[in-house]
């Protein structure tokens, strides 16, 4: 059975690559943190290159990602202790800490347990530190999800209660008021908008709730029985997309909103693997280079906390440019919580691998997968055996800088990129010459990363600009 599975998945992957026109992809699935650390449900703040997560001791920690390697800093993830007494991971009604972002405000919402009761916790970043509080005016919360857009004037978080009677949400500008809509569940905020993706309580039919209006209203998408709803704006079609699991967690459906406000089926797919990997868990959309993709697990069980092996995959939603790719390695592992993270011109999938250090103790190891999507800042090449150098002269530089590298000496088009340490692209050039003088005018003083690449290999170097 293992040989058959390998052959089928390999054929599927090869066919997908041929159709999509992608370069041959080599899996790069590596540890992103100390293998002895146990980091539970990390969430990533791309704008600040930060991670929040929960420890086995029910503590809330914040750490950084290295701007070049994108590994955890420090390696054990314990950069800043924010709070404690968080609720322990359990089946049903649990979620780890979540970023809540709004204009000028960086916050984290999470669940705490005080005196046997569950309350939402809220931490706010202030002058490099963190101020935390327990919102005891909202007892009985099961989990918290939040909006994550620095462009929003206010941040929101939602939660369900032990009564299972609907969804409540709170604005960070008024922490004493809880708004309520009855008979809905499975609440998640849209990736880029203050809309709540959810399902009708009893029939589990999908839809979304408009919460920015004076009178919130529910819009139904279809009659399917669903799980894991989410919504985002697809830049390629400039339209809203709504995604969910259905068919006993074996099928993903993506609906598109047309110009008259109606929704129609745009794309659907099942697991790319045969039995027993027929279930799809933890699907999540992400946008990279103007295209929409979905990361997901092809799993042996319909729920992500089943302690059964799973593989991490990505797929495109555009049928005219198909892509279906396994990004985790070929080992049979218990994998959970895949999280797409776009850093600068790079797209990665971070996930948690459950490993037993002792028969009674399980470690939550964070791993990072390359997606192989076309980018400039980070890329792996088939057949890359050398480690070419890149020399920048002068360095520190003022108005310009000359690049010297064996890559530039080769025939063909070479790409050159200048990036901030956070990974944000500053400038990109192309040249066919064997040497290149980069124009640095308009780039502020600071430390940057310069990358040069061709179709086979790449090299990077740090550049200091001091005018």
N, C-alpha and C positions, 0 to 999 in steps of 0.2 A: 504493500500500500504506500509506503514512503517513497519508493522508486517511482510509482505511478504518479503520485502527487507532484514530485519534482519535475517529471517530464511534462505534465500538463501545464503547470504554472510557468515553466520555462518557455514552452511553445506560445502560451498566451502573451508572455512578456515580450518575446521576440516579435510577434505579430503586431503588438501595440507600438513597439518602437519603430517598425517599418512604416506603419500607417502615420505615425505622428511626426516622422522626420527627425526625431531626437538623436543626438549622438549616443553611441553605446554607453550604457550606464553601469557603473561599478558601485555596488553597495558599500557605503561607509557608515557603519553603525558603531559608535564608540561611547565609552563612559564620559559623561559631562561633569561628574562630581566624584569626590572620594568614594571608592567602592565600599568603604566601611561605614559611610554615612547612611542614614535612613531618612530620606526626604519625601514627605507625603504631600501629594497633590500640589506641586509647584505651579504658580501662575506667573506669566511673564509680562512685564511692562516694557514694551519695545522702545518707547520714547525715551525712557531713562536708563535702559539697559539694566533693569533690576528684576529680581525674582522674589516673590513672597511664598512662604510655604509653612507647613505645620510639622512639628516633631512628634516622635513617639511619646514624649513627655508632655504633650498638649501645649507646647509653646509656639508662638508666632514669631518667625524669623524673616529678615530681609537680607539679601545678599546681592552681589553684582554679577554680571557676565563680562568676561574678558573681551575687550572690543575686537581683538584679532582672532582668538581661538574660539570665542563664544562658550568657554567653559566657566563653571561656577567659581566665584571669587568671594571668600576663601573656598577651598575645595570641599570643606564640610558644610558649606552653605550658611554657617553661623556668623553672619556679618554684623547684624544688629538685632538684639532681642527686643521685640515690640510689646508682647503681652503674653499671658499665660492663662490657664484654666479653659482652654479651648475644648470643645466636645470631641470625644473619641470617634474615629471612623467606625461606622456601623452600617449594616444593610438598611437601605430605605431612609430617606429624610436626612441624609448627611451630605455636606459639601465642604470642601476646604476653603481657605481664605480666598477672596476675590478682590481685584483692583476695582476701585471706583474713582473715575477721573472726571474732572470738569475744569473750567477755566481757572488756571492758577492754583488748582488744588489737587493734591495727590493723596488718596485715602485707600484704606483696605477695610472691607467688611468681612465678618467671620462670625461663627457661633461659639458662645461661651456657656458653661454650665456653672451656675451659682446656687448653692443650697438645694440641689436636686432639680432646679428649673433651668430651661434653656432660654438665653437671651441673645440678641445680636450684639456683637462688639464692633466698634468703629475706631480705627487708628488713623491719625492725620499727620502727614509729614510737615514738620515745622523746623526751619533753619537747620536742615540736615539730620535732625532727630525725629522722634515720633512721640505723639501724645495720644493715649488710648483711653477709651471709656466704654462702659457697659451700658447699653440702652435698656434699662430695666423697666421702661414704660411699655415694652413690647414682649411680654413673656410668652413662652410656648412656641417659639420659632423652630422650624425644622431645618431650614438652611437659608442661605442668603445668596442672591445673584445681583450683579450691579452693571450699570452703564460704564463704558470705558472709552470716552471720547473727550479729549482736552478742549474741543471746540464747543462743547455744551456749556451753557450758562449755569446749569445746575447738574449735580449728580444724583442718581436715583439707585436705591436698592429695593429688591422685592423679597418676599418670604411667604411661605405657607405656615399654617399653624397646626397644632394637634387636632383641631376640629375638622380639618380637611374640607372646609366650606368655601374656599376660594383663595384668591391671591391678594396680598396687601403690598403696598409700596410706599416708600418714604423718600422725601427729597432732602438733600443735605443742607438746604437752606431753612428747613423747618423740621427738626428732629423730634418734635412733639406730636406731629400729625401723621396718622397712618391712613392711607386711602385704600378702598376695598372694592373688589369686583367679585360677585359670587359665582359659584359653580364652575370654576375653571381650575386647572392644575398644570403641572409640567412647565412652569414659567421660566423663560430665558429671555433676556433682552436681545433685541436685534443688534448685530455687530456694530452698526454705525448709526443707529437711530433709537429714540426713546419709545420704542414699541415693544410690547411684551408678546413673544411667541408662546403659545400655550395650546391647551386642548380642553374641550368640554369635559366636565368631570365624569359623567356616566358613560357617554358614548365614545369618549376619547377621540373626537373628531378635531382636526387641526384648524387653527386660526390664529389671529393676533388681536391684541388689545391696544387701541389708541389711548394713551394715558396723558398726552400733552393737551387734550381738549378739556373744556369745562365739564362735559358729560362724556366720560369714556364709553366706547362702544366696541363690540366684538365683531370681527369679520371672519367668516368661515371660508376655508380654502377648499376642502373636499369632504367626502363622506368616509374616508379611510379611518381605521383604528390605528393610532400612531404612537410614536415615542420620539424623544430627542428633537423637538422642533427648533428651527433657527431660520433667520432671515437676514439678508444682506443686499447691498446694491452691486450688481455686476457691471463693471465699467465697460466691458466689451459690447454689451447690448444696451447699456444705459437704462437698465430696468431692475425692478425689485425681484429677488428670488426667495422662495420659501422652500425649505427642505425638511424632510422627516423620514423616520424609519417606519416600515409597515410590513405586512405579510409575515407576521411572527418574527420580526426583526431580521428578515432575510432579504429585504428590498429597500433601496433608497429611492425616493421620488423627489424631483425638483420641479417646482411650479414657477411660472413666470407671470408677472402682472403685465397685461397689455395696456394700450393707451386709454381704453374705456373703463379701466379699473377692474376688469375681470381677470381671473387666474386660469391658466391652462397648463397641462403637463408639458414640461420642456425636456426633461431627461429622466431616465431611471436606470438602475443597474442592480445586479445581484453580486454576491461574493465572486471574485475571480477564481476561487479555488473550489475543488470538489469536496465532498464529504470527507472528514467531519467539519471542515472550516467553512460552513455555509452561512453562519450568522454574521451580521454587520453590527459592530458596536462602536460607540464613541465617535460618530461622524462629526466633522467640523469643517466648515468652509473657510477658505482663505483666498486672498487676491494677491497675485504676483505678476509683475510686468503687464498689467492690464488684462489679465485673464483670471477666471475663477477656477479654483480647484477644491477638492474635498479630501481631507485625510480621514482614515477610518481603520478599524481593525477587522480583519477577516478572522473570525473566532470560532471556537468549538462549542461555545455556549451563548445563549441569547443575551446574557448580562455580562458586563465588564468586570464584575467582582466575583467571578465564578471559580477562580483558581485553576482555570483551564488555559492551555496554550493559545496564543493568538499571534498573528502577523500584522505589521503596520504597512499600509498601502496608501498611495495617493492616486487620484483620478481627476481628469478634466471634466467639465460639464458640457463643453462644446463638442457636439458629435462630428463637426467638420474638422476638428483638430483633436482626435482621440488620444488619450493617454491613460494607461492603467499600469502602475508600477509598484512593485514591492520595494520598500526602502529599509526595512529591518533586515537583519542577517538571517541566515538559514537555520539557526539553532531553534529547537523547540523550547520556547520560554513562556513564562507567565508574564504577559505584557498588559499594562493598563494605562489609561489617561494619556493617549497621544495628543500632543498640543502643537499645532502649526505655529511657527514663529518666523516672521519675516524681518530680517535685520539688514538694513541697507539694501544691497543688491543680492542678498542671499536668502534662501528659504530653507528652513530646517524643520524636522519633526522631533520634538523632545518627547520622551515617554518614560514610564516607570517600569522597571523590570523587578519582579518579586523573586527574591532568592533566599533560601533558608540557610542562615549561618549556623544554626543549630536546629535540631528537630522541632523545637518549640518556638523558635524565634525567626522572624522573616525580615529581611532588609528590603528597603525600597530604594533601588539604585536608579539614578537618573541617567538616561542614555540619549544621545543626539544622533539623528540620521540626516545625511545629506539627501536632498530630493533630486538632485541632478537637473533641476530646471536651469535654463540658460541664464547666466548672470555674469557679472564682471568681478565682483569683490571676492567671491569664494567659489572655486570650481575645481572638480577633480577630472582628470583626463585619463582615458584608456591608454596604457602603454607609457605613462610618465615614469621614467626611471631615474631621472636626474633631479638635482635640486639647484636650479640656476640662480645666479646671484644678480642683484640689482644695486648699482652704485649711483648715488645722487651727488652732483657737484654743482655749486657748493652746498654744504649742509652744516649749519643753518644757511638758508637762502633768503633773498630779498625779492627781486622782481621776476627772476627766472631761475631755472634749474636744469642742468643737462643730465639725461638718463643714459647710463651705460649698462648694457646687458647682452648676453649671448642671444637672447630671444629677439632683440631688435636687429641683430645682424642677419637673421634668417629672412628668406624671401617671403613676401606676402604681407597681408594687412595685420598690423599689431594694434591692440587696444591698450590704452593707458588710462587709468582712473586715479583720482585723488579723493580720499575719503576722510571724514572726521573719525576720531577714535570710537565714536558711537556706531560707526558703520554708515552714516548718512553720506550720500554721494555729493561731492562738491563740484567736480569737473570730470568730463570724460573726453578723451582725444582718440583719434585714429591716425596711423601713419604707415607708409610703406618704406620710409627711409631707414637707414641702418643706425642712425643716431637721432636723438630727439631733444629739443630744448623746450621745456614746458613753461608757458606763460603763467605766472603766479599772481598777476595783477588782479585786484579785486578779492583776493583770498585773505581773510584776517590773519594776524599773527596767531601762532599756535602750533600744536603737534598734529601731524596728519599721517596717513598711510598712503603710499603710492604703490600701485599694482600695474605690472605690464604682463600681457599675455598674448599668445597666438593660439592656433588651433590644437596645439599639443601640450603646452606647458605654461607655467606662470611663475612670477617671482614678485615679492613684496619687500618694501623697505620703509622705515619711518623717516619722515621729513619734518624738519623744524623750520618754520617761517618766522623770521624776526626782522621786520623792516625798520 
